């Protein structure tokens, strides 16, 4: 499943606004999304019940704050897993690249260190 999300992220990064994507990329994105939906439906996943989020930056920054907990500081794979889980639970109105920028940025709006 993680490999499918990684592949989808890479394919979506090739798509840019205002530029027509290749047929191969569009087909690959569609097929990858279809396979993810199939796997999630088999496991009673949340794909069909994603929560629509318009303010992606705020939510991504809140989730990103979790990365600074002691449990996450030593294991960066947990932070990556949280980022991917966030994409499964929520439907964002921005691209994965933009969401990644919000999530991994060290310069947070109004962020205070604990």
Phi and psi in radians as a Rosetta constraint file:
Dihedral C 1 N 2 CA 2 C 2 CIRCULARHARMONIC -1.073 0.35
Dihedral N 2 CA 2 C 2 N 3 CIRCULARHARMONIC -0.647 0.35
Dihedral C 2 N 3 CA 3 C 3 CIRCULARHARMONIC -1.121 0.35
Dihedral N 3 CA 3 C 3 N 4 CIRCULARHARMONIC -0.645 0.35
Dihedral C 3 N 4 CA 4 C 4 CIRCULARHARMONIC -1.153 0.35
Dihedral N 4 CA 4 C 4 N 5 CIRCULARHARMONIC -0.733 0.35
Dihedral C 4 N 5 CA 5 C 5 CIRCULARHARMONIC -1.145 0.35
Dihedral N 5 CA 5 C 5 N 6 CIRCULARHARMONIC -0.682 0.35
Dihedral C 5 N 6 CA 6 C 6 CIRCULARHARMONIC -1.100 0.35
Dihedral N 6 CA 6 C 6 N 7 CIRCULARHARMONIC -0.760 0.35
Dihedral C 6 N 7 CA 7 C 7 CIRCULARHARMONIC -1.092 0.35
Dihedral N 7 CA 7 C 7 N 8 CIRCULARHARMONIC -0.751 0.35
Dihedral C 7 N 8 CA 8 C 8 CIRCULARHARMONIC -1.092 0.35
Dihedral N 8 CA 8 C 8 N 9 CIRCULARHARMONIC -0.720 0.35
Dihedral C 8 N 9 CA 9 C 9 CIRCULARHARMONIC -1.068 0.35
Dihedral N 9 CA 9 C 9 N 10 CIRCULARHARMONIC -0.761 0.35
Dihedral C 9 N 10 CA 10 C 10 CIRCULARHARMONIC -1.125 0.35
Dihedral N 10 CA 10 C 10 N 11 CIRCULARHARMONIC -0.740 0.35
Dihedral C 10 N 11 CA 11 C 11 CIRCULARHARMONIC -1.156 0.35
Dihedral N 11 CA 11 C 11 N 12 CIRCULARHARMONIC -0.730 0.35
Dihedral C 11 N 12 CA 12 C 12 CIRCULARHARMONIC -1.180 0.35
Dihedral N 12 CA 12 C 12 N 13 CIRCULARHARMONIC -0.493 0.35
Dihedral C 12 N 13 CA 13 C 13 CIRCULARHARMONIC -1.204 0.35
Dihedral N 13 CA 13 C 13 N 14 CIRCULARHARMONIC -0.398 0.35
Dihedral C 13 N 14 CA 14 C 14 CIRCULARHARMONIC -1.315 0.35
Dihedral N 14 CA 14 C 14 N 15 CIRCULARHARMONIC -0.371 0.35
Dihedral C 14 N 15 CA 15 C 15 CIRCULARHARMONIC -1.493 0.35
Dihedral N 15 CA 15 C 15 N 16 CIRCULARHARMONIC 2.237 0.35
Dihedral C 15 N 16 CA 16 C 16 CIRCULARHARMONIC -2.162 0.35
Dihedral N 16 CA 16 C 16 N 17 CIRCULARHARMONIC 2.604 0.35
Dihedral C 16 N 17 CA 17 C 17 CIRCULARHARMONIC -1.121 0.35
Dihedral N 17 CA 17 C 17 N 18 CIRCULARHARMONIC 2.398 0.35
Dihedral C 17 N 18 CA 18 C 18 CIRCULARHARMONIC 1.460 0.35
Dihedral N 18 CA 18 C 18 N 19 CIRCULARHARMONIC -0.087 0.35
Dihedral C 18 N 19 CA 19 C 19 CIRCULARHARMONIC -2.035 0.35
Dihedral N 19 CA 19 C 19 N 20 CIRCULARHARMONIC 2.271 0.35
Dihedral C 19 N 20 CA 20 C 20 CIRCULARHARMONIC -1.219 0.35
Dihedral N 20 CA 20 C 20 N 21 CIRCULARHARMONIC 2.224 0.35
Dihedral C 20 N 21 CA 21 C 21 CIRCULARHARMONIC -1.456 0.35
Dihedral N 21 CA 21 C 21 N 22 CIRCULARHARMONIC 2.785 0.35
Dihedral C 21 N 22 CA 22 C 22 CIRCULARHARMONIC -1.218 0.35
Dihedral N 22 CA 22 C 22 N 23 CIRCULARHARMONIC 2.745 0.35
Dihedral C 22 N 23 CA 23 C 23 CIRCULARHARMONIC -1.109 0.35
Dihedral N 23 CA 23 C 23 N 24 CIRCULARHARMONIC -0.684 0.35
Dihedral C 23 N 24 CA 24 C 24 CIRCULARHARMONIC -1.020 0.35
Dihedral N 24 CA 24 C 24 N 25 CIRCULARHARMONIC -0.827 0.35
Dihedral C 24 N 25 CA 25 C 25 CIRCULARHARMONIC -1.121 0.35
Dihedral N 25 CA 25 C 25 N 26 CIRCULARHARMONIC -0.789 0.35
Dihedral C 25 N 26 CA 26 C 26 CIRCULARHARMONIC -1.071 0.35
Dihedral N 26 CA 26 C 26 N 27 CIRCULARHARMONIC -0.749 0.35
Dihedral C 26 N 27 CA 27 C 27 CIRCULARHARMONIC -1.152 0.35
Dihedral N 27 CA 27 C 27 N 28 CIRCULARHARMONIC -0.715 0.35
Dihedral C 27 N 28 CA 28 C 28 CIRCULARHARMONIC -1.148 0.35
Dihedral N 28 CA 28 C 28 N 29 CIRCULARHARMONIC -0.707 0.35
Dihedral C 28 N 29 CA 29 C 29 CIRCULARHARMONIC -1.083 0.35
Dihedral N 29 CA 29 C 29 N 30 CIRCULARHARMONIC -0.831 0.35
Dihedral C 29 N 30 CA 30 C 30 CIRCULARHARMONIC -1.052 0.35
Dihedral N 30 CA 30 C 30 N 31 CIRCULARHARMONIC -0.814 0.35
Dihedral C 30 N 31 CA 31 C 31 CIRCULARHARMONIC -1.136 0.35
Dihedral N 31 CA 31 C 31 N 32 CIRCULARHARMONIC -0.693 0.35
Dihedral C 31 N 32 CA 32 C 32 CIRCULARHARMONIC -1.161 0.35
Dihedral N 32 CA 32 C 32 N 33 CIRCULARHARMONIC -0.761 0.35
Dihedral C 32 N 33 CA 33 C 33 CIRCULARHARMONIC -1.071 0.35
Dihedral N 33 CA 33 C 33 N 34 CIRCULARHARMONIC -0.722 0.35
Dihedral C 33 N 34 CA 34 C 34 CIRCULARHARMONIC -1.071 0.35
Dihedral N 34 CA 34 C 34 N 35 CIRCULARHARMONIC -0.784 0.35
Dihedral C 34 N 35 CA 35 C 35 CIRCULARHARMONIC -1.133 0.35
Dihedral N 35 CA 35 C 35 N 36 CIRCULARHARMONIC -0.696 0.35
Dihedral C 35 N 36 CA 36 C 36 CIRCULARHARMONIC -1.086 0.35
Dihedral N 36 CA 36 C 36 N 37 CIRCULARHARMONIC -0.776 0.35
Dihedral C 36 N 37 CA 37 C 37 CIRCULARHARMONIC -1.062 0.35
Dihedral N 37 CA 37 C 37 N 38 CIRCULARHARMONIC -0.730 0.35
Dihedral C 37 N 38 CA 38 C 38 CIRCULARHARMONIC -1.067 0.35
Dihedral N 38 CA 38 C 38 N 39 CIRCULARHARMONIC -0.814 0.35
Dihedral C 38 N 39 CA 39 C 39 CIRCULARHARMONIC -1.133 0.35
Dihedral N 39 CA 39 C 39 N 40 CIRCULARHARMONIC -0.715 0.35
Dihedral C 39 N 40 CA 40 C 40 CIRCULARHARMONIC -1.171 0.35
Dihedral N 40 CA 40 C 40 N 41 CIRCULARHARMONIC -0.667 0.35
Dihedral C 40 N 41 CA 41 C 41 CIRCULARHARMONIC -1.181 0.35
Dihedral N 41 CA 41 C 41 N 42 CIRCULARHARMONIC -0.607 0.35
Dihedral C 41 N 42 CA 42 C 42 CIRCULARHARMONIC -1.129 0.35
Dihedral N 42 CA 42 C 42 N 43 CIRCULARHARMONIC -0.564 0.35
Dihedral C 42 N 43 CA 43 C 43 CIRCULARHARMONIC -1.766 0.35
Dihedral N 43 CA 43 C 43 N 44 CIRCULARHARMONIC 0.286 0.35
Dihedral C 43 N 44 CA 44 C 44 CIRCULARHARMONIC 0.958 0.35
Dihedral N 44 CA 44 C 44 N 45 CIRCULARHARMONIC 0.808 0.35
Dihedral C 44 N 45 CA 45 C 45 CIRCULARHARMONIC -1.294 0.35
Dihedral N 45 CA 45 C 45 N 46 CIRCULARHARMONIC 3.134 0.35
Dihedral C 45 N 46 CA 46 C 46 CIRCULARHARMONIC -1.742 0.35
Dihedral N 46 CA 46 C 46 N 47 CIRCULARHARMONIC 0.137 0.35
Dihedral C 46 N 47 CA 47 C 47 CIRCULARHARMONIC -0.948 0.35
Dihedral N 47 CA 47 C 47 N 48 CIRCULARHARMONIC -0.748 0.35
Dihedral C 47 N 48 CA 48 C 48 CIRCULARHARMONIC -1.340 0.35
Dihedral N 48 CA 48 C 48 N 49 CIRCULARHARMONIC -0.261 0.35
Dihedral C 48 N 49 CA 49 C 49 CIRCULARHARMONIC -1.997 0.35
Dihedral N 49 CA 49 C 49 N 50 CIRCULARHARMONIC 0.573 0.35
Dihedral C 49 N 50 CA 50 C 50 CIRCULARHARMONIC -1.103 0.35
Dihedral N 50 CA 50 C 50 N 51 CIRCULARHARMONIC 2.527 0.35
Dihedral C 50 N 51 CA 51 C 51 CIRCULARHARMONIC -1.600 0.35
Dihedral N 51 CA 51 C 51 N 52 CIRCULARHARMONIC 2.139 0.35
Dihedral C 51 N 52 CA 52 C 52 CIRCULARHARMONIC -1.275 0.35
Dihedral N 52 CA 52 C 52 N 53 CIRCULARHARMONIC 2.224 0.35
Dihedral C 52 N 53 CA 53 C 53 CIRCULARHARMONIC -2.129 0.35
Dihedral N 53 CA 53 C 53 N 54 CIRCULARHARMONIC 2.138 0.35
Dihedral C 53 N 54 CA 54 C 54 CIRCULARHARMONIC -1.598 0.35
Dihedral N 54 CA 54 C 54 N 55 CIRCULARHARMONIC -0.579 0.35
Dihedral C 54 N 55 CA 55 C 55 CIRCULARHARMONIC -1.732 0.35
Dihedral N 55 CA 55 C 55 N 56 CIRCULARHARMONIC 1.319 0.35
Dihedral C 55 N 56 CA 56 C 56 CIRCULARHARMONIC -1.113 0.35
Dihedral N 56 CA 56 C 56 N 57 CIRCULARHARMONIC -0.628 0.35
Dihedral C 56 N 57 CA 57 C 57 CIRCULARHARMONIC -1.078 0.35
Dihedral N 57 CA 57 C 57 N 58 CIRCULARHARMONIC -0.835 0.35
Dihedral C 57 N 58 CA 58 C 58 CIRCULARHARMONIC -1.087 0.35
Dihedral N 58 CA 58 C 58 N 59 CIRCULARHARMONIC -0.832 0.35
Dihedral C 58 N 59 CA 59 C 59 CIRCULARHARMONIC -1.121 0.35
Dihedral N 59 CA 59 C 59 N 60 CIRCULARHARMONIC -0.752 0.35
Dihedral C 59 N 60 CA 60 C 60 CIRCULARHARMONIC -1.082 0.35
Dihedral N 60 CA 60 C 60 N 61 CIRCULARHARMONIC -0.668 0.35
Dihedral C 60 N 61 CA 61 C 61 CIRCULARHARMONIC -1.211 0.35
Dihedral N 61 CA 61 C 61 N 62 CIRCULARHARMONIC -0.630 0.35
Dihedral C 61 N 62 CA 62 C 62 CIRCULARHARMONIC -1.110 0.35
Dihedral N 62 CA 62 C 62 N 63 CIRCULARHARMONIC -0.827 0.35
Dihedral C 62 N 63 CA 63 C 63 CIRCULARHARMONIC -1.103 0.35
Dihedral N 63 CA 63 C 63 N 64 CIRCULARHARMONIC -0.668 0.35
Dihedral C 63 N 64 CA 64 C 64 CIRCULARHARMONIC -1.092 0.35
Dihedral N 64 CA 64 C 64 N 65 CIRCULARHARMONIC -0.579 0.35
Dihedral C 64 N 65 CA 65 C 65 CIRCULARHARMONIC -1.049 0.35
Dihedral N 65 CA 65 C 65 N 66 CIRCULARHARMONIC -0.486 0.35
Dihedral C 65 N 66 CA 66 C 66 CIRCULARHARMONIC -1.113 0.35
Dihedral N 66 CA 66 C 66 N 67 CIRCULARHARMONIC -0.513 0.35
Dihedral C 66 N 67 CA 67 C 67 CIRCULARHARMONIC -1.055 0.35
Dihedral N 67 CA 67 C 67 N 68 CIRCULARHARMONIC -0.368 0.35
Dihedral C 67 N 68 CA 68 C 68 CIRCULARHARMONIC -1.560 0.35
Dihedral N 68 CA 68 C 68 N 69 CIRCULARHARMONIC 0.013 0.35
Dihedral C 68 N 69 CA 69 C 69 CIRCULARHARMONIC -1.225 0.35
Dihedral N 69 CA 69 C 69 N 70 CIRCULARHARMONIC 2.650 0.35
Dihedral C 69 N 70 CA 70 C 70 CIRCULARHARMONIC -0.981 0.35
Dihedral N 70 CA 70 C 70 N 71 CIRCULARHARMONIC -0.576 0.35
Dihedral C 70 N 71 CA 71 C 71 CIRCULARHARMONIC -1.152 0.35
Dihedral N 71 CA 71 C 71 N 72 CIRCULARHARMONIC -0.423 0.35
Dihedral C 71 N 72 CA 72 C 72 CIRCULARHARMONIC -1.717 0.35
Dihedral N 72 CA 72 C 72 N 73 CIRCULARHARMONIC -0.384 0.35
Dihedral C 72 N 73 CA 73 C 73 CIRCULARHARMONIC -1.062 0.35
Dihedral N 73 CA 73 C 73 N 74 CIRCULARHARMONIC -0.613 0.35
Dihedral C 73 N 74 CA 74 C 74 CIRCULARHARMONIC -1.541 0.35
Dihedral N 74 CA 74 C 74 N 75 CIRCULARHARMONIC -0.305 0.35
Dihedral C 74 N 75 CA 75 C 75 CIRCULARHARMONIC -2.203 0.35
Dihedral N 75 CA 75 C 75 N 76 CIRCULARHARMONIC 1.734 0.35
Dihedral C 75 N 76 CA 76 C 76 CIRCULARHARMONIC -1.253 0.35
Dihedral N 76 CA 76 C 76 N 77 CIRCULARHARMONIC -0.349 0.35
Dihedral C 76 N 77 CA 77 C 77 CIRCULARHARMONIC -1.157 0.35
Dihedral N 77 CA 77 C 77 N 78 CIRCULARHARMONIC -0.513 0.35
Dihedral C 77 N 78 CA 78 C 78 CIRCULARHARMONIC -1.139 0.35
Dihedral N 78 CA 78 C 78 N 79 CIRCULARHARMONIC -0.691 0.35
Dihedral C 78 N 79 CA 79 C 79 CIRCULARHARMONIC -1.140 0.35
Dihedral N 79 CA 79 C 79 N 80 CIRCULARHARMONIC -0.695 0.35
Dihedral C 79 N 80 CA 80 C 80 CIRCULARHARMONIC -1.157 0.35
Dihedral N 80 CA 80 C 80 N 81 CIRCULARHARMONIC -0.719 0.35
Dihedral C 80 N 81 CA 81 C 81 CIRCULARHARMONIC -1.092 0.35
Dihedral N 81 CA 81 C 81 N 82 CIRCULARHARMONIC -0.667 0.35
Dihedral C 81 N 82 CA 82 C 82 CIRCULARHARMONIC -1.138 0.35
Dihedral N 82 CA 82 C 82 N 83 CIRCULARHARMONIC -0.705 0.35
Dihedral C 82 N 83 CA 83 C 83 CIRCULARHARMONIC -1.077 0.35
Dihedral N 83 CA 83 C 83 N 84 CIRCULARHARMONIC -0.769 0.35
Dihedral C 83 N 84 CA 84 C 84 CIRCULARHARMONIC -1.205 0.35
Dihedral N 84 CA 84 C 84 N 85 CIRCULARHARMONIC -0.677 0.35
Dihedral C 84 N 85 CA 85 C 85 CIRCULARHARMONIC -1.114 0.35
Dihedral N 85 CA 85 C 85 N 86 CIRCULARHARMONIC -0.659 0.35
Dihedral C 85 N 86 CA 86 C 86 CIRCULARHARMONIC -1.040 0.35
Dihedral N 86 CA 86 C 86 N 87 CIRCULARHARMONIC -0.652 0.35
Dihedral C 86 N 87 CA 87 C 87 CIRCULARHARMONIC -1.244 0.35
Dihedral N 87 CA 87 C 87 N 88 CIRCULARHARMONIC -0.465 0.35
Dihedral C 87 N 88 CA 88 C 88 CIRCULARHARMONIC -1.336 0.35
Dihedral N 88 CA 88 C 88 N 89 CIRCULARHARMONIC -0.725 0.35
Dihedral C 88 N 89 CA 89 C 89 CIRCULARHARMONIC -1.314 0.35
Dihedral N 89 CA 89 C 89 N 90 CIRCULARHARMONIC -0.696 0.35
Dihedral C 89 N 90 CA 90 C 90 CIRCULARHARMONIC -1.974 0.35
Dihedral N 90 CA 90 C 90 N 91 CIRCULARHARMONIC 2.598 0.35
Dihedral C 90 N 91 CA 91 C 91 CIRCULARHARMONIC -1.862 0.35
Dihedral N 91 CA 91 C 91 N 92 CIRCULARHARMONIC 1.945 0.35
Dihedral C 91 N 92 CA 92 C 92 CIRCULARHARMONIC -1.659 0.35
Dihedral N 92 CA 92 C 92 N 93 CIRCULARHARMONIC 2.617 0.35
Dihedral C 92 N 93 CA 93 C 93 CIRCULARHARMONIC -1.561 0.35
Dihedral N 93 CA 93 C 93 N 94 CIRCULARHARMONIC 0.236 0.35
Dihedral C 93 N 94 CA 94 C 94 CIRCULARHARMONIC -2.197 0.35
Dihedral N 94 CA 94 C 94 N 95 CIRCULARHARMONIC 2.898 0.35
Dihedral C 94 N 95 CA 95 C 95 CIRCULARHARMONIC -1.272 0.35
Dihedral N 95 CA 95 C 95 N 96 CIRCULARHARMONIC 2.858 0.35
Dihedral C 95 N 96 CA 96 C 96 CIRCULARHARMONIC -1.091 0.35
Dihedral N 96 CA 96 C 96 N 97 CIRCULARHARMONIC -0.626 0.35
Dihedral C 96 N 97 CA 97 C 97 CIRCULARHARMONIC -1.095 0.35
Dihedral N 97 CA 97 C 97 N 98 CIRCULARHARMONIC -0.789 0.35
Dihedral C 97 N 98 CA 98 C 98 CIRCULARHARMONIC -1.127 0.35
Dihedral N 98 CA 98 C 98 N 99 CIRCULARHARMONIC -0.779 0.35
Dihedral C 98 N 99 CA 99 C 99 CIRCULARHARMONIC -1.045 0.35
Dihedral N 99 CA 99 C 99 N 100 CIRCULARHARMONIC -0.729 0.35
Dihedral C 99 N 100 CA 100 C 100 CIRCULARHARMONIC -1.076 0.35
Dihedral N 100 CA 100 C 100 N 101 CIRCULARHARMONIC -0.710 0.35
Dihedral C 100 N 101 CA 101 C 101 CIRCULARHARMONIC -1.052 0.35
Dihedral N 101 CA 101 C 101 N 102 CIRCULARHARMONIC -0.796 0.35
Dihedral C 101 N 102 CA 102 C 102 CIRCULARHARMONIC -1.093 0.35
Dihedral N 102 CA 102 C 102 N 103 CIRCULARHARMONIC -0.751 0.35
Dihedral C 102 N 103 CA 103 C 103 CIRCULARHARMONIC -1.233 0.35
Dihedral N 103 CA 103 C 103 N 104 CIRCULARHARMONIC -0.776 0.35
Dihedral C 103 N 104 CA 104 C 104 CIRCULARHARMONIC -1.626 0.35
Dihedral N 104 CA 104 C 104 N 105 CIRCULARHARMONIC -0.098 0.35
Dihedral C 104 N 105 CA 105 C 105 CIRCULARHARMONIC -1.133 0.35
Dihedral N 105 CA 105 C 105 N 106 CIRCULARHARMONIC 2.389 0.35
Dihedral C 105 N 106 CA 106 C 106 CIRCULARHARMONIC -1.461 0.35
Dihedral N 106 CA 106 C 106 N 107 CIRCULARHARMONIC -0.365 0.35
Dihedral C 106 N 107 CA 107 C 107 CIRCULARHARMONIC -1.604 0.35
Dihedral N 107 CA 107 C 107 N 108 CIRCULARHARMONIC 1.588 0.35
Dihedral C 107 N 108 CA 108 C 108 CIRCULARHARMONIC -1.637 0.35
Dihedral N 108 CA 108 C 108 N 109 CIRCULARHARMONIC 2.556 0.35
Dihedral C 108 N 109 CA 109 C 109 CIRCULARHARMONIC -1.243 0.35
Dihedral N 109 CA 109 C 109 N 110 CIRCULARHARMONIC 2.266 0.35
Dihedral C 109 N 110 CA 110 C 110 CIRCULARHARMONIC 0.910 0.35
Dihedral N 110 CA 110 C 110 N 111 CIRCULARHARMONIC 0.532 0.35
Dihedral C 110 N 111 CA 111 C 111 CIRCULARHARMONIC -1.523 0.35
Dihedral N 111 CA 111 C 111 N 112 CIRCULARHARMONIC 2.299 0.35
Dihedral C 111 N 112 CA 112 C 112 CIRCULARHARMONIC -2.058 0.35
Dihedral N 112 CA 112 C 112 N 113 CIRCULARHARMONIC 2.350 0.35
Dihedral C 112 N 113 CA 113 C 113 CIRCULARHARMONIC -1.220 0.35
Dihedral N 113 CA 113 C 113 N 114 CIRCULARHARMONIC 2.480 0.35
